[in-house]
Amino acid sequence: MRKIVALGMIAAALAVSACNTVSGIGRDVQAAGRAVTNTSESARR
């Protein structure tokens, strides 16, 4: 029973850290998209 609880806690910790990582990547991609958009709009002028 202790092994199951320990594995569950480890899995939960990994899931939480993975969510933070995915969220960070999403923000980075969004920032890069904004930079490309701003650059293309500047080139049009």
PQR file with spaces between the fields and no chain letter, atoms N, CA, C, O and H, PARSE charges and radii, in Angstrom:
ATOM       1  N    MET     1       0.822   -1.188    0.000 -0.4000 1.5000
ATOM       2  CA   MET     1       0.000    0.000    0.000 -0.0000 2.0000
ATOM       3  C    MET     1       0.874    1.263    0.000  0.5500 1.7000
ATOM       4  O    MET     1       0.564    2.240   -0.682 -0.5500 1.4000
ATOM       5  N    ARG     2       1.949    1.230    0.759 -0.4000 1.5000
ATOM       6  CA   ARG     2       2.839    2.392    0.818 -0.0000 2.0000
ATOM       7  C    ARG     2       3.481    2.670   -0.534  0.5500 1.7000
ATOM       8  O    ARG     2       3.676    3.827   -0.907 -0.5500 1.4000
ATOM       9  H    ARG     2       2.200    0.436    1.313  0.4000 1.0000
ATOM      10  N    LYS     3       3.807    1.615   -1.262 -0.4000 1.5000
ATOM      11  CA   LYS     3       4.413    1.791   -2.581 -0.0000 2.0000
ATOM      12  C    LYS     3       3.441    2.475   -3.532  0.5500 1.7000
ATOM      13  O    LYS     3       3.842    3.326   -4.326 -0.5500 1.4000
ATOM      14  H    LYS     3       3.648    0.675   -0.959  0.4000 1.0000
ATOM      15  N    ILE     4       2.187    2.115   -3.458 -0.4000 1.5000
ATOM      16  CA   ILE     4       1.182    2.719   -4.330 -0.0000 2.0000
ATOM      17  C    ILE     4       1.030    4.204   -4.013  0.5500 1.7000
ATOM      18  O    ILE     4       0.950    5.035   -4.918 -0.5500 1.4000
ATOM      19  H    ILE     4       1.860    1.424   -2.814  0.4000 1.0000
ATOM      20  N    VAL     5       0.990    4.529   -2.724 -0.4000 1.5000
ATOM      21  CA   VAL     5       0.863    5.921   -2.319 -0.0000 2.0000
ATOM      22  C    VAL     5       2.102    6.710   -2.758  0.5500 1.7000
ATOM      23  O    VAL     5       1.981    7.826   -3.263 -0.5500 1.4000
ATOM      24  H    VAL     5       1.055    3.853   -1.989  0.4000 1.0000
ATOM      25  N    ALA     6       3.271    6.139   -2.570 -0.4000 1.5000
ATOM      26  CA   ALA     6       4.513    6.813   -2.964 -0.0000 2.0000
ATOM      27  C    ALA     6       4.546    7.034   -4.471  0.5500 1.7000
ATOM      28  O    ALA     6       4.920    8.115   -4.926 -0.5500 1.4000
ATOM      29  H    ALA     6       3.369    5.232   -2.160  0.4000 1.0000
ATOM      30  N    LEU     7       4.165    6.035   -5.247 -0.4000 1.5000
ATOM      31  CA   LEU     7       4.147    6.184   -6.702 -0.0000 2.0000
ATOM      32  C    LEU     7       3.116    7.229   -7.129  0.5500 1.7000
ATOM      33  O    LEU     7       3.348    7.990   -8.069 -0.5500 1.4000
ATOM      34  H    LEU     7       3.861    5.157   -4.878  0.4000 1.0000
ATOM      35  N    GLY     8       1.988    7.261   -6.440 -0.4000 1.5000
ATOM      36  CA   GLY     8       0.968    8.265   -6.746 -0.0000 2.0000
ATOM      37  C    GLY     8       1.469    9.671   -6.477  0.5500 1.7000
ATOM      38  O    GLY     8       1.208   10.591   -7.252 -0.5500 1.4000
ATOM      39  H    GLY     8       1.800    6.643   -5.676  0.4000 1.0000
ATOM      40  N    MET     9       2.191    9.836   -5.377 -0.4000 1.5000
ATOM      41  CA   MET     9       2.731   11.155   -5.044 -0.0000 2.0000
ATOM      42  C    MET     9       3.796   11.586   -6.053  0.5500 1.7000
ATOM      43  O    MET     9       3.851   12.753   -6.441 -0.5500 1.4000
ATOM      44  H    MET     9       2.404    9.088   -4.748  0.4000 1.0000
ATOM      45  N    ILE    10       4.624   10.660   -6.469 -0.4000 1.5000
ATOM      46  CA   ILE    10       5.644   10.963   -7.469 -0.0000 2.0000
ATOM      47  C    ILE    10       4.992   11.333   -8.801  0.5500 1.7000
ATOM      48  O    ILE    10       5.406   12.286   -9.461 -0.5500 1.4000
ATOM      49  H    ILE    10       4.580    9.712   -6.154  0.4000 1.0000
ATOM      50  N    ALA    11       3.980   10.578   -9.183 -0.4000 1.5000
ATOM      51  CA   ALA    11       3.276   10.871  -10.434 -0.0000 2.0000
ATOM      52  C    ALA    11       2.606   12.240  -10.375  0.5500 1.7000
ATOM      53  O    ALA    11       2.617   12.976  -11.362 -0.5500 1.4000
ATOM      54  H    ALA    11       3.643    9.803   -8.647  0.4000 1.0000
ATOM      55  N    ALA    12       2.027   12.588   -9.235 -0.4000 1.5000
ATOM      56  CA   ALA    12       1.382   13.890   -9.087 -0.0000 2.0000
ATOM      57  C    ALA    12       2.413   15.013   -9.174  0.5500 1.7000
ATOM      58  O    ALA    12       2.164   16.039   -9.808 -0.5500 1.4000
ATOM      59  H    ALA    12       2.018   11.991   -8.434  0.4000 1.0000
ATOM      60  N    ALA    13       3.558   14.821   -8.545 -0.4000 1.5000
ATOM      61  CA   ALA    13       4.612   15.839   -8.597 -0.0000 2.0000
ATOM      62  C    ALA    13       5.108   16.040  -10.035  0.5500 1.7000
ATOM      63  O    ALA    13       5.337   17.172  -10.462 -0.5500 1.4000
ATOM      64  H    ALA    13       3.760   13.988   -8.031  0.4000 1.0000
ATOM      65  N    LEU    14       5.269   14.961  -10.764 -0.4000 1.5000
ATOM      66  CA   LEU    14       5.703   15.064  -12.161 -0.0000 2.0000
ATOM      67  C    LEU    14       4.643   15.742  -13.017  0.5500 1.7000
ATOM      68  O    LEU    14       4.973   16.538  -13.896 -0.5500 1.4000
ATOM      69  H    LEU    14       5.083   14.042  -10.417  0.4000 1.0000
ATOM      70  N    ALA    15       3.383   15.438  -12.771 -0.4000 1.5000
ATOM      71  CA   ALA    15       2.305   16.049  -13.546 -0.0000 2.0000
ATOM      72  C    ALA    15       2.251   17.551  -13.312  0.5500 1.7000
ATOM      73  O    ALA    15       2.052   18.322  -14.251 -0.5500 1.4000
ATOM      74  H    ALA    15       3.115   14.791  -12.057  0.4000 1.0000
ATOM      75  N    VAL    16       2.426   17.965  -12.075 -0.4000 1.5000
ATOM      76  CA   VAL    16       2.386   19.397  -11.758 -0.0000 2.0000
ATOM      77  C    VAL    16       3.565   20.116  -12.399  0.5500 1.7000
ATOM      78  O    VAL    16       3.399   21.207  -12.946 -0.5500 1.4000
ATOM      79  H    VAL    16       2.587   17.339  -11.312  0.4000 1.0000
ATOM      80  N    SER    17       4.734   19.529  -12.341 -0.4000 1.5000
ATOM      81  CA   SER    17       5.896   20.180  -12.946 -0.0000 2.0000
ATOM      82  C    SER    17       5.772   20.212  -14.469  0.5500 1.7000
ATOM      83  O    SER    17       6.216   21.166  -15.106 -0.5500 1.4000
ATOM      84  H    SER    17       4.868   18.643  -11.897  0.4000 1.0000
ATOM      85  N    ALA    18       5.179   19.188  -15.046 -0.4000 1.5000
ATOM      86  CA   ALA    18       4.992   19.173  -16.498 -0.0000 2.0000
ATOM      87  C    ALA    18       4.021   20.268  -16.919  0.5500 1.7000
ATOM      88  O    ALA    18       4.219   20.903  -17.956 -0.5500 1.4000
ATOM      89  H    ALA    18       4.818   18.412  -14.528  0.4000 1.0000
ATOM      90  N    CYS    19       2.977   20.498  -16.133 -0.4000 1.5000
ATOM      91  CA   CYS    19       2.018   21.559  -16.461 -0.0000 2.0000
ATOM      92  C    CYS    19       2.711   22.917  -16.455  0.5500 1.7000
ATOM      93  O    CYS    19       2.457   23.745  -17.330 -0.5500 1.4000
ATOM      94  H    CYS    19       2.816   19.982  -15.291  0.4000 1.0000
ATOM      95  N    ASN    20       3.567   23.148  -15.494 -0.4000 1.5000
ATOM      96  CA   ASN    20       4.287   24.421  -15.442 -0.0000 2.0000
ATOM      97  C    ASN    20       5.201   24.567  -16.650  0.5500 1.7000
ATOM      98  O    ASN    20       5.322   25.657  -17.209 -0.5500 1.4000
ATOM      99  H    ASN    20       3.773   22.475  -14.784  0.4000 1.0000
ATOM     100  N    THR    21       5.831   23.498  -17.048 -0.4000 1.5000
ATOM     101  CA   THR    21       6.727   23.547  -18.197 -0.0000 2.0000
ATOM     102  C    THR    21       5.950   23.842  -19.469  0.5500 1.7000
ATOM     103  O    THR    21       6.371   24.676  -20.271 -0.5500 1.4000
ATOM     104  H    THR    21       5.732   22.612  -16.594  0.4000 1.0000
ATOM     105  N    VAL    22       4.834   23.175  -19.664 -0.4000 1.5000
ATOM     106  CA   VAL    22       4.014   23.387  -20.854 -0.0000 2.0000
ATOM     107  C    VAL    22       3.474   24.813  -20.869  0.5500 1.7000
ATOM     108  O    VAL    22       3.411   25.450  -21.920 -0.5500 1.4000
ATOM     109  H    VAL    22       4.492   22.497  -19.013  0.4000 1.0000
ATOM     110  N    SER    23       3.093   25.301  -19.717 -0.4000 1.5000
ATOM     111  CA   SER    23       2.597   26.674  -19.625 -0.0000 2.0000
ATOM     112  C    SER    23       3.686   27.665  -20.008  0.5500 1.7000
ATOM     113  O    SER    23       3.428   28.633  -20.724 -0.5500 1.4000
ATOM     114  H    SER    23       3.145   24.783  -18.863  0.4000 1.0000
ATOM     115  N    GLY    24       4.884   27.427  -19.540 -0.4000 1.5000
ATOM     116  CA   GLY    24       6.012   28.300  -19.880 -0.0000 2.0000
ATOM     117  C    GLY    24       6.321   28.279  -21.359  0.5500 1.7000
ATOM     118  O    GLY    24       6.603   29.319  -21.952 -0.5500 1.4000
ATOM     119  H    GLY    24       5.093   26.641  -18.959  0.4000 1.0000
ATOM     120  N    ILE    25       6.270   27.116  -21.953 -0.4000 1.5000
ATOM     121  CA   ILE    25       6.521   26.998  -23.389 -0.0000 2.0000
ATOM     122  C    ILE    25       5.445   27.743  -24.166  0.5500 1.7000
ATOM     123  O    ILE    25       5.730   28.401  -25.167 -0.5500 1.4000
ATOM     124  H    ILE    25       6.040   26.271  -21.471  0.4000 1.0000
ATOM     125  N    GLY    26       4.217   27.634  -23.701 -0.4000 1.5000
ATOM     126  CA   GLY    26       3.118   28.351  -24.355 -0.0000 2.0000
ATOM     127  C    GLY    26       3.331   29.854  -24.331  0.5500 1.7000
ATOM     128  O    GLY    26       3.093   30.538  -25.326 -0.5500 1.4000
ATOM     129  H    GLY    26       3.985   27.099  -22.888  0.4000 1.0000
ATOM     130  N    ARG    27       3.779   30.366  -23.194 -0.4000 1.5000
ATOM     131  CA   ARG    27       4.044   31.803  -23.092 -0.0000 2.0000
ATOM     132  C    ARG    27       5.192   32.220  -24.005  0.5500 1.7000
ATOM     133  O    ARG    27       5.144   33.287  -24.617 -0.5500 1.4000
ATOM     134  H    ARG    27       3.973   29.810  -22.385  0.4000 1.0000
ATOM     135  N    ASP    28       6.227   31.378  -24.098 -0.4000 1.5000
ATOM     136  CA   ASP    28       7.366   31.687  -24.970 -0.0000 2.0000
ATOM     137  C    ASP    28       6.946   31.720  -26.436  0.5500 1.7000
ATOM     138  O    ASP    28       7.351   32.610  -27.185 -0.5500 1.4000
ATOM     139  H    ASP    28       6.266   30.511  -23.600  0.4000 1.0000
ATOM     140  N    VAL    29       6.137   30.750  -26.839 -0.4000 1.5000
ATOM     141  CA   VAL    29       5.670   30.696  -28.224 -0.0000 2.0000
ATOM     142  C    VAL    29       4.781   31.901  -28.526  0.5500 1.7000
ATOM     143  O    VAL    29       4.854   32.483  -29.608 -0.5500 1.4000
ATOM     144  H    VAL    29       5.808   30.027  -26.231  0.4000 1.0000
ATOM     145  N    GLN    30       3.950   32.263  -27.567 -0.4000 1.5000
ATOM     146  CA   GLN    30       3.082   33.425  -27.755 -0.0000 2.0000
ATOM     147  C    GLN    30       3.917   34.705  -27.921  0.5500 1.7000
ATOM     148  O    GLN    30       3.623   35.533  -28.783 -0.5500 1.4000
ATOM     149  H    GLN    30       3.890   31.790  -26.688  0.4000 1.0000
ATOM     150  N    ALA    31       4.946   34.858  -27.100 -0.4000 1.5000
ATOM     151  CA   ALA    31       5.817   36.030  -27.199 -0.0000 2.0000
ATOM     152  C    ALA    31       6.539   36.055  -28.546  0.5500 1.7000
ATOM     153  O    ALA    31       6.691   37.117  -29.148 -0.5500 1.4000
ATOM     154  H    ALA    31       5.185   34.186  -26.399  0.4000 1.0000
ATOM     155  N    ALA    32       6.979   34.903  -29.013 -0.4000 1.5000
ATOM     156  CA   ALA    32       7.649   34.839  -30.310 -0.0000 2.0000
ATOM     157  C    ALA    32       6.678   35.205  -31.427  0.5500 1.7000
ATOM     158  O    ALA    32       7.056   35.894  -32.375 -0.5500 1.4000
ATOM     159  H    ALA    32       6.856   34.040  -28.523  0.4000 1.0000
ATOM     160  N    GLY    33       5.449   34.758  -31.326 -0.4000 1.5000
ATOM     161  CA   GLY    33       4.432   35.106  -32.322 -0.0000 2.0000
ATOM     162  C    GLY    33       4.172   36.598  -32.360  0.5500 1.7000
ATOM     163  O    GLY    33       4.021   37.189  -33.430 -0.5500 1.4000
ATOM     164  H    GLY    33       5.142   34.198  -30.556  0.4000 1.0000
ATOM     165  N    ARG    34       4.120   37.207  -31.174 -0.4000 1.5000
ATOM     166  CA   ARG    34       3.926   38.656  -31.124 -0.0000 2.0000
ATOM     167  C    ARG    34       5.099   39.389  -31.770  0.5500 1.7000
ATOM     168  O    ARG    34       4.907   40.380  -32.475 -0.5500 1.4000
ATOM     169  H    ARG    34       4.242   36.728  -30.305  0.4000 1.0000
ATOM     170  N    ALA    35       6.306   38.900  -31.529 -0.4000 1.5000
ATOM     171  CA   ALA    35       7.490   39.536  -32.112 -0.0000 2.0000
ATOM     172  C    ALA    35       7.458   39.445  -33.633  0.5500 1.7000
ATOM     173  O    ALA    35       7.787   40.419  -34.310 -0.5500 1.4000
ATOM     174  H    ALA    35       6.462   38.096  -30.956  0.4000 1.0000
ATOM     175  N    VAL    36       7.076   38.318  -34.173 -0.4000 1.5000
ATOM     176  CA   VAL    36       6.996   38.152  -35.627 -0.0000 2.0000
ATOM     177  C    VAL    36       5.924   39.072  -36.193  0.5500 1.7000
ATOM     178  O    VAL    36       6.127   39.705  -37.229 -0.5500 1.4000
ATOM     179  H    VAL    36       6.809   37.527  -33.623  0.4000 1.0000
ATOM     180  N    THR    37       4.786   39.147  -35.514 -0.4000 1.5000
ATOM     181  CA   THR    37       3.703   40.021  -35.972 -0.0000 2.0000
ATOM     182  C    THR    37       4.138   41.478  -35.975  0.5500 1.7000
ATOM     183  O    THR    37       3.900   42.207  -36.939 -0.5500 1.4000
ATOM     184  H    THR    37       4.622   38.633  -34.673  0.4000 1.0000
ATOM     185  N    ASN    38       4.773   41.890  -34.896 -0.4000 1.5000
ATOM     186  CA   ASN    38       5.229   43.285  -34.816 -0.0000 2.0000
ATOM     187  C    ASN    38       6.267   43.599  -35.885  0.5500 1.7000
ATOM     188  O    ASN    38       6.252   44.683  -36.469 -0.5500 1.4000
ATOM     189  H    ASN    38       4.966   41.298  -34.114  0.4000 1.0000
ATOM     190  N    THR    39       7.160   42.666  -36.142 -0.4000 1.5000
ATOM     191  CA   THR    39       8.193   42.869  -37.157 -0.0000 2.0000
ATOM     192  C    THR    39       7.572   42.972  -38.541  0.5500 1.7000
ATOM     193  O    THR    39       7.959   43.824  -39.340 -0.5500 1.4000
ATOM     194  H    THR    39       7.173   41.786  -35.668  0.4000 1.0000
ATOM     195  N    SER    40       6.614   42.107  -38.820 -0.4000 1.5000
ATOM     196  CA   SER    40       5.987   42.151  -40.148 -0.0000 2.0000
ATOM     197  C    SER    40       5.177   43.427  -40.332  0.5500 1.7000
ATOM     198  O    SER    40       5.134   43.980  -41.432 -0.5500 1.4000
ATOM     199  H    SER    40       6.299   41.415  -38.171  0.4000 1.0000
ATOM     200  N    GLU    41       4.534   43.901  -39.269 -0.4000 1.5000
ATOM     201  CA   GLU    41       3.791   45.151  -39.381 -0.0000 2.0000
ATOM     202  C    GLU    41       4.742   46.337  -39.562  0.5500 1.7000
ATOM     203  O    GLU    41       4.417   47.284  -40.278 -0.5500 1.4000
ATOM     204  H    GLU    41       4.569   43.453  -38.376  0.4000 1.0000
ATOM     205  N    SER    42       5.887   46.291  -38.933 -0.4000 1.5000
ATOM     206  CA   SER    42       6.882   47.358  -39.099 -0.0000 2.0000
ATOM     207  C    SER    42       7.445   47.361  -40.522  0.5500 1.7000
ATOM     208  O    SER    42       7.727   48.424  -41.074 -0.5500 1.4000
ATOM     209  H    SER    42       6.151   45.521  -38.352  0.4000 1.0000
ATOM     210  N    ALA    43       7.608   46.178  -41.114 -0.4000 1.5000
ATOM     211  CA   ALA    43       8.153   46.085  -42.469 -0.0000 2.0000
ATOM     212  C    ALA    43       7.162   46.597  -43.502  0.5500 1.7000
ATOM     213  O    ALA    43       7.569   47.069  -44.564 -0.5500 1.4000
ATOM     214  H    ALA    43       7.379   45.314  -40.665  0.4000 1.0000
ATOM     215  N    ARG    44       5.875   46.513  -43.214 -0.4000 1.5000
ATOM     216  CA   ARG    44       4.865   47.007  -44.143 -0.0000 2.0000
ATOM     217  C    ARG    44       4.903   48.513  -44.290  0.5500 1.7000
ATOM     218  O    ARG    44       4.606   49.045  -45.359 -0.5500 1.4000
ATOM     219  H    ARG    44       5.544   46.129  -42.351  0.4000 1.0000
ATOM     220  N    ARG    45       5.259   49.190  -43.239 -0.4000 1.5000
ATOM     221  CA   ARG    45       5.213   50.678  -43.245 -0.0000 2.0000
ATOM     222  C    ARG    45       6.293   51.272  -44.054  0.5500 1.7000
ATOM     223  O    ARG    45       6.387   52.495  -44.155 -0.5500 1.4000
ATOM     224  H    ARG    45       5.500   48.758  -42.370  0.4000 1.0000
